[in-house]
Amino acid sequence: MTIAESAERLGFSTRQLHAGEEAHGPHHPRATPIYLTAGFEFDDFDQGHARFAGTDEGFSYTRVGNPTNAAAERRIADLESGVGAVLVGSGQAAVATTLLTLVSAGDHVLSSSSIYEGTRELLRDDLARLGVDVDFVDDPNDLAAWRRGIRSRTRLLFAESIPNPKNDILDIAALAGLAHERGVPLVVDNTLATPYLVRPIEHGADIVVHSASKFLAGHGTVLGGVVVDGGRFDWGAQPDAFPQLAGDRGPDGLTVVERSGRAAFLDLARRTAMRFGPAPSPLNAFLILQGIETLSLRVQRQSETALQLARWLEAQPAVESVDYSGLDSSPHRDLAARYLPCGQGSVFAVTIRGGRKAARTFTDALRIFTRMTHLGDVRSLVLHPATTTHVLRTADELAASGIGEGLLRLSIGLEDPTDLITDLDQALASVAAADILLEAGIA
Ligand SMILES: *Cc1c(COP(=O)(O)O)cnc(C)c1O
């Protein structure tokens, strides 16, 4: 028996190392091997048939399944308290796979507007082209707005546990309660929180998605995404709403729900991913597994440093505001205390006085922070959302989401906190120096 198979529920740190592991014969490697192969041999004619018929559990082709990818799926499903997971090539692929599994032309999706820009554009532009209507709720904790927005053809609610850049926190249990009252599943993107900080399924979410490119892999080296099925939503209760799961019958005469029970969504999502094709490389799955082995250590330290830096920044006269739910000044402090007792994550926003000009001087003066559009890296990163990720938003949309010209997104890494403060300090000093030169008419 492996540690992963033992009956008692082990702690998070133990499970991030051991959950889902299985023996790999005949040489007994301790690490999960990288099965870098397109396909797998059939012992004989009948086994080939059995693999395709689903009566033999073995692997056939890496787009359909691969032992390294499967090890990552088992580990992430365990950490997120799900019944299983599908690993795909990127976070965007995880969101797209989830949507394509659940919606059909004529359906409706209701989403928080406080979400990753790539997801917002996918929902608004690409789904619309496929005949799926999407509406956005501006304040994700305004339950009345969600209630008003749900229609008879709403097939999922979508939100993020910790949206960036403003580190506003979702009341997962409240939104899950409303979703279930209306017979709709709740999908939560848990990328910024990671299962170390919060497990949305334990608060009622039905499906969790991740960009594994961020904290799970953790080192800024690979892309990956994952869809985790909580296994609790009753698809069978609504065969008209979800015919692909509970109405249509396969060659065996069964619906997906009848065939797969609690794992029905997972099985259909796996088939959707297999057909649309965003398969992950087993090499990337290995690097994601390796990253997960230190997830709790990294996220704990990153959260501690983020809080220290947020407090320091908030006290600087050149800083207009800091959006971090760990701060006493945050309107999300109570939600953070409830959902994120182990830390509020590494990503937050700081708004520098002086608008875009000050933000440019500050950004260019930073020496340790990397100017880059990524987050969850071991290195600290800085980005100006208004001119990069959010550049397609209109001025009104930017104002509505509170993303000003002086706002910068920081993703805190694992450097020594004192070095990061020194770097921020000298960058703020550069902004002040530039102002003095300007006032003197020299610049
Ligand atoms: C990065 C990110 C994505 C997209 O993930 P990729 O791996 O870059 O495709 C989706 N959601 C959130 C919250 C993200 O941060």
The ligand as an SDF file (V2000), in Angstrom:
LIG
                    3D

 15 15  0  0  0  0  0  0  0  0999 V2000
   -3.2070   33.1130  -15.8900 C   0  0  0  0  0  0  0  0  0  0  0  0
   -4.6100   32.8880  -15.5390 C   0  0  0  0  0  0  0  0  0  0  0  0
   -5.4730   32.1900  -16.4030 C   0  0  0  0  0  0  0  0  0  0  0  0
   -5.0010   31.6930  -17.7410 C   0  0  0  0  0  0  0  0  0  0  0  0
   -4.0150   30.7170  -17.5560 O   0  0  0  0  0  0  0  0  0  0  0  0
   -2.8940   30.3800  -18.6720 P   0  0  0  0  0  0  0  0  0  0  0  0
   -2.1770   29.2430  -18.0350 O   0  0  0  0  0  0  0  0  0  0  0  0
   -2.0620   31.6100  -18.8410 O   0  0  0  0  0  0  0  0  0  0  0  0
   -3.6160   30.0150  -19.9130 O   0  0  0  0  0  0  0  0  0  0  0  0
   -6.7730   31.9880  -16.0010 C   0  0  0  0  0  0  0  0  0  0  0  0
   -7.2350   32.4470  -14.8180 N   0  0  0  0  0  0  0  0  0  0  0  0
   -6.4380   33.1290  -13.9680 C   0  0  0  0  0  0  0  0  0  0  0  0
   -7.0010   33.6220  -12.6860 C   0  0  0  0  0  0  0  0  0  0  0  0
   -5.1010   33.3740  -14.2880 C   0  0  0  0  0  0  0  0  0  0  0  0
   -4.3240   34.0490  -13.4460 O   0  0  0  0  0  0  0  0  0  0  0  0
  1  2  1  0
  2  3  1  0
  2 14  2  0
  3  4  1  0
  3 10  2  0
  4  5  1  0
  5  6  1  0
  6  7  2  0
  6  8  1  0
  6  9  1  0
 10 11  1  0
 11 12  2  0
 12 13  1  0
 12 14  1  0
 14 15  1  0
M  END
$$$$
